[in-house]
């Protein structure tokens, strides 16, 4: 959990330093969340999380004592299929 926390926090800080704005949402590397991802993302103040692939309708999840909107990961937004062509 600590390694995941550090990775999310460092990437969040890098985006803030580069763009001057805080990212609003989170998608884990390789779309591979752990059981700790949702609470960590909620605790870091993200508004939405896009890892889950089980439902196409957005919903609110209570994680780590906070609420976060879940937007299901969708292959249509994945640039890998574009790069493969």
N, CA and C atoms as an extended XYZ file, in Angstrom:
255
Properties=species:S:1:pos:R:3:atomname:S:1:resname:S:1:resid:I:1 pbc="F F F"
N         0.821       -1.189        0.000 N   UNK     1
C         0.000        0.000        0.000 CA  UNK     1
C         0.870        1.259        0.000 C   UNK     1
N         1.942        1.235        0.753 N   UNK     2
C         2.810        2.411        0.841 CA  UNK     2
C         3.438        2.758       -0.509 C   UNK     2
N         3.845        1.741       -1.248 N   UNK     3
C         4.439        1.968       -2.567 CA  UNK     3
C         3.406        2.564       -3.525 C   UNK     3
N         2.187        2.058       -3.473 N   UNK     4
C         1.125        2.591       -4.328 CA  UNK     4
C         0.823        4.039       -3.953 C   UNK     4
N         0.738        4.306       -2.656 N   UNK     5
C         0.495        5.669       -2.161 CA  UNK     5
C         1.562        6.620       -2.704 C   UNK     5
N         2.839        6.227       -2.569 N   UNK     6
C         3.938        7.074       -3.043 CA  UNK     6
C         3.848        7.326       -4.545 C   UNK     6
N         3.533        6.287       -5.309 N   UNK     7
C         3.432        6.433       -6.759 CA  UNK     7
C         2.315        7.372       -7.174 C   UNK     7
N         1.146        7.220       -6.559 N   UNK     8
C         0.015        8.092       -6.889 CA  UNK     8
C         0.328        9.524       -6.485 C   UNK     8
N         0.875        9.692       -5.301 N   UNK     9
C         1.183       11.036       -4.799 CA  UNK     9
C         2.242       11.720       -5.667 C   UNK     9
N         3.299       10.989       -6.031 N   UNK    10
C         4.359       11.589       -6.857 CA  UNK    10
C         3.858       11.960       -8.250 C   UNK    10
N         3.044       11.101       -8.857 N   UNK    11
C         2.524       11.433      -10.186 CA  UNK    11
C         1.569       12.620      -10.110 C   UNK    11
N         0.779       12.683       -9.051 N   UNK    12
C        -0.117       13.811       -8.835 CA  UNK    12
C         0.677       15.117       -8.708 C   UNK    12
N         1.728       15.084       -7.910 N   UNK    13
C         2.574       16.269       -7.719 CA  UNK    13
C         3.279       16.674       -9.016 C   UNK    13
N         3.741       15.691       -9.799 N   UNK    14
C         4.419       15.991      -11.068 CA  UNK    14
C         3.472       16.684      -12.044 C   UNK    14
N         2.235       16.215      -12.098 N   UNK    15
C         1.246       16.844      -12.982 CA  UNK    15
C         0.960       18.263      -12.519 C   UNK    15
N         0.836       18.453      -11.213 N   UNK    16
C         0.587       19.793      -10.681 CA  UNK    16
C         1.737       20.743      -11.005 C   UNK    16
N         2.966       20.277      -10.842 N   UNK    17
C         4.133       21.113      -11.118 CA  UNK    17
C         4.244       21.449      -12.599 C   UNK    17
N         3.913       20.500      -13.450 N   UNK    18
C         4.043       20.696      -14.892 CA  UNK    18
C         2.940       21.580      -15.462 C   UNK    18
N         1.703       21.348      -15.030 N   UNK    19
C         0.567       22.062      -15.619 CA  UNK    19
C         0.085       23.241      -14.788 C   UNK    19
N         0.473       23.260      -13.507 N   UNK    20
C        -0.012       24.310      -12.623 CA  UNK    20
C        -1.406       24.025      -12.087 C   UNK    20
N        -1.939       22.862      -12.415 N   UNK    21
C        -3.273       22.489      -11.941 CA  UNK    21
C        -3.259       21.081      -11.384 C   UNK    21
N        -4.133       20.856      -10.431 N   UNK    22
C        -4.264       19.541       -9.811 CA  UNK    22
C        -5.127       18.647      -10.697 C   UNK    22
N        -4.701       17.402      -10.944 N   UNK    23
C        -5.548       16.499      -11.725 CA  UNK    23
C        -6.843       16.199      -10.970 C   UNK    23
N        -7.921       16.060      -11.698 N   UNK    24
C        -9.224       15.800      -11.081 CA  UNK    24
C        -9.530       14.323      -10.951 C   UNK    24
N        -8.962       13.505      -11.847 N   UNK    25
C        -9.272       12.085      -11.850 CA  UNK    25
C        -8.021       11.238      -11.864 C   UNK    25
N        -8.231        9.936      -11.692 N   UNK    26
C        -7.097        9.018      -11.626 CA  UNK    26
C        -7.395        7.725      -12.386 C   UNK    26
N        -6.410        7.269      -13.151 N   UNK    27
C        -6.424        5.973      -13.818 CA  UNK    27
C        -5.076        5.327      -13.514 C   UNK    27
N        -5.080        4.162      -12.891 N   UNK    28
C        -3.820        3.541      -12.499 CA  UNK    28
C        -3.053        3.011      -13.703 C   UNK    28
N        -1.773        2.868      -13.518 N   UNK    29
C        -0.899        2.356      -14.553 CA  UNK    29
C        -1.353        0.970      -14.979 C   UNK    29
N        -1.570        0.780      -16.255 N   UNK    30
C        -1.989       -0.514      -16.764 CA  UNK    30
C        -3.399       -0.908      -16.375 C   UNK    30
N        -4.161        0.048      -15.867 N   UNK    31
C        -5.526       -0.196      -15.402 CA  UNK    31
C        -5.536       -1.401      -14.448 C   UNK    31
N        -4.635       -1.376      -13.482 N   UNK    32
C        -4.508       -2.474      -12.535 CA  UNK    32
C        -4.609       -1.966      -11.102 C   UNK    32
N        -5.810       -1.634      -10.654 N   UNK    33
C        -5.957       -1.144       -9.295 CA  UNK    33
C        -5.772       -2.262       -8.268 C   UNK    33
N        -5.421       -1.868       -7.062 N   UNK    34
C        -5.356       -2.823       -5.959 CA  UNK    34
C        -6.563       -2.590       -5.054 C   UNK    34
N        -6.661       -3.351       -4.009 N   UNK    35
C        -7.744       -3.146       -3.052 CA  UNK    35
C        -7.603       -1.818       -2.315 C   UNK    35
N        -6.429       -1.197       -2.396 N   UNK    36
C        -6.166        0.059       -1.698 CA  UNK    36
C        -6.356        1.288       -2.582 C   UNK    36
N        -6.475        1.109       -3.899 N   UNK    37
C        -6.496        2.242       -4.823 CA  UNK    37
C        -7.634        3.219       -4.544 C   UNK    37
N        -8.855        2.750       -4.436 N   UNK    38
C        -9.995        3.660       -4.237 CA  UNK    38
C        -9.837        4.516       -2.990 C   UNK    38
N        -9.518        3.947       -1.813 N   UNK    39
C        -9.340        4.809       -0.648 CA  UNK    39
C        -8.177        5.797       -0.789 C   UNK    39
N        -7.090        5.365       -1.431 N   UNK    40
C        -5.948        6.265       -1.620 CA  UNK    40
C        -6.310        7.434       -2.530 C   UNK    40
N        -6.997        7.128       -3.625 N   UNK    41
C        -7.397        8.154       -4.582 CA  UNK    41
C        -8.375        9.137       -3.933 C   UNK    41
N        -9.300        8.612       -3.149 N   UNK    42
C       -10.251        9.476       -2.443 CA  UNK    42
C        -9.530       10.358       -1.437 C   UNK    42
N        -8.590        9.779       -0.701 N   UNK    43
C        -7.861       10.539        0.311 CA  UNK    43
C        -7.016       11.651       -0.301 C   UNK    43
N        -6.505       11.414       -1.501 N   UNK    44
C        -5.700       12.440       -2.173 CA  UNK    44
C        -6.563       13.525       -2.819 C   UNK    44
N        -7.877       13.385       -2.732 N   UNK    45
C        -8.774       14.447       -3.187 CA  UNK    45
C        -9.176       14.402       -4.644 C   UNK    45
N        -8.956       13.283       -5.317 N   UNK    46
C        -9.420       13.173       -6.700 CA  UNK    46
C       -10.945       13.166       -6.724 C   UNK    46
N       -11.533       13.723       -7.768 N   UNK    47
C       -12.989       13.762       -7.910 CA  UNK    47
C       -13.534       12.479       -8.511 C   UNK    47
N       -12.740       11.860       -9.400 N   UNK    48
C       -13.208       10.633      -10.036 CA  UNK    48
C       -12.069        9.639      -10.215 C   UNK    48
N       -12.471        8.388      -10.414 N   UNK    49
C       -11.546        7.270      -10.570 CA  UNK    49
C       -12.053        6.430      -11.736 C   UNK    49
N       -11.167        6.043      -12.654 N   UNK    50
C       -11.626        5.388      -13.882 CA  UNK    50
C       -11.137        3.950      -14.078 C   UNK    50
N       -10.597        3.309      -13.060 N   UNK    51
C       -10.106        1.936      -13.219 CA  UNK    51
C       -11.179        0.873      -13.398 C   UNK    51
N       -12.251        0.883      -12.617 N   UNK    52
C       -13.213       -0.219      -12.721 CA  UNK    52
C       -13.764       -0.378      -14.144 C   UNK    52
N       -14.020       -1.613      -14.521 N   UNK    53
C       -14.523       -1.907      -15.867 CA  UNK    53
C       -15.873       -2.607      -15.831 C   UNK    53
N       -16.560       -2.596      -14.723 N   UNK    54
C       -17.732       -3.434      -14.553 CA  UNK    54
C       -19.074       -2.774      -14.815 C   UNK    54
N       -19.133       -1.467      -14.999 N   UNK    55
C       -20.421       -0.804      -15.165 CA  UNK    55
C       -20.221        0.440      -16.017 C   UNK    55
N       -21.088        0.656      -16.974 N   UNK    56
C       -20.933        1.822      -17.834 CA  UNK    56
C       -21.623        3.061      -17.290 C   UNK    56
N       -22.389        2.903      -16.223 N   UNK    57
C       -23.081        4.036      -15.630 CA  UNK    57
C       -22.257        4.552      -14.455 C   UNK    57
N       -21.881        5.829      -14.457 N   UNK    58
C       -21.112        6.374      -13.333 CA  UNK    58
C       -21.883        6.224      -12.016 C   UNK    58
N       -21.144        6.041      -10.961 N   UNK    59
C       -21.761        5.938       -9.635 CA  UNK    59
C       -20.808        6.509       -8.594 C   UNK    59
N       -21.331        6.722       -7.395 N   UNK    60
C       -20.538        7.254       -6.299 CA  UNK    60
C       -20.135        6.116       -5.376 C   UNK    60
N       -18.869        6.122       -5.005 N   UNK    61
C       -18.319        5.094       -4.127 CA  UNK    61
C       -17.810        5.772       -2.867 C   UNK    61
N       -18.140        5.202       -1.710 N   UNK    62
C       -17.576        5.698       -0.454 CA  UNK    62
C       -16.305        4.910       -0.199 C   UNK    62
N       -15.199        5.621       -0.100 N   UNK    63
C       -13.900        4.978        0.098 CA  UNK    63
C       -13.072        5.833        1.052 C   UNK    63
N       -12.546        5.213        2.055 N   UNK    64
C       -11.704        5.944        2.994 CA  UNK    64
C       -12.431        7.096        3.665 C   UNK    64
N       -13.737        6.947        3.884 N   UNK    65
C       -14.503        8.003        4.535 CA  UNK    65
C       -14.878        9.160        3.624 C   UNK    65
N       -14.602        9.023        2.347 N   UNK    66
C       -14.921       10.074        1.375 CA  UNK    66
C       -15.695        9.476        0.214 C   UNK    66
N       -16.277       10.359       -0.585 N   UNK    67
C       -16.986        9.902       -1.781 CA  UNK    67
C       -16.169       10.229       -3.015 C   UNK    67
N       -16.196        9.312       -3.959 N   UNK    68
C       -15.509        9.510       -5.235 CA  UNK    68
C       -16.414        8.974       -6.343 C   UNK    68
N       -16.442        9.670       -7.471 N   UNK    69
C       -17.239        9.220       -8.605 CA  UNK    69
C       -16.441        8.186       -9.388 C   UNK    69
N       -17.085        7.083       -9.719 N   UNK    70
C       -16.442        6.019      -10.502 CA  UNK    70
C       -16.964        6.103      -11.928 C   UNK    70
N       -16.044        6.302      -12.849 N   UNK    71
C       -16.341        6.311      -14.284 CA  UNK    71
C       -15.630        5.106      -14.865 C   UNK    71
N       -16.374        4.139      -15.332 N   UNK    72
C       -15.761        2.896      -15.798 CA  UNK    72
C       -14.761        3.132      -16.920 C   UNK    72
N       -13.671        2.385      -16.837 N   UNK    73
C       -12.666        2.418      -17.891 CA  UNK    73
C       -13.297        1.903      -19.174 C   UNK    73
N       -12.988        2.557      -20.269 N   UNK    74
C       -13.590        2.204      -21.544 CA  UNK    74
C       -12.494        2.105      -22.593 C   UNK    74
N       -12.477        1.038      -23.357 N   UNK    75
C       -11.437        0.868      -24.376 CA  UNK    75
C       -11.487        1.919      -25.471 C   UNK    75
N       -12.605        2.630      -25.614 N   UNK    76
C       -12.685        3.674      -26.629 CA  UNK    76
C       -11.752        4.836      -26.322 C   UNK    76
N       -11.380        5.017      -25.062 N   UNK    77
C       -10.473        6.108      -24.697 CA  UNK    77
C        -9.023        5.633      -24.593 C   UNK    77
N        -8.781        4.389      -24.910 N   UNK    78
C        -7.447        3.826      -24.822 CA  UNK    78
C        -6.702        4.088      -26.128 C   UNK    78
N        -5.590        4.803      -26.046 N   UNK    79
C        -4.831        5.114      -27.261 CA  UNK    79
C        -4.006        3.924      -27.757 C   UNK    79
N        -3.915        2.870      -26.986 N   UNK    80
C        -3.158        1.703      -27.423 CA  UNK    80
C        -3.697        1.125      -28.719 C   UNK    80
N        -5.032        1.069      -28.848 N   UNK    81
C        -5.604        0.516      -30.071 CA  UNK    81
C        -5.281        1.394      -31.271 C   UNK    81
N        -5.171        2.692      -31.053 N   UNK    82
C        -4.815        3.614      -32.135 CA  UNK    82
C        -3.371        3.412      -32.545 C   UNK    82
N        -2.491        3.261      -31.576 N   UNK    83
C        -1.075        3.103      -31.871 CA  UNK    83
C        -0.745        1.770      -32.510 C   UNK    83
N        -1.558        0.764      -32.247 N   UNK    84
C        -1.319       -0.567      -32.810 CA  UNK    84
C        -1.610       -0.612      -34.307 C   UNK    84
N        -2.498        0.218      -34.785 N   UNK    85
C        -2.965        0.132      -36.166 CA  UNK    85
C        -1.895        0.429      -37.174 C   UNK    85
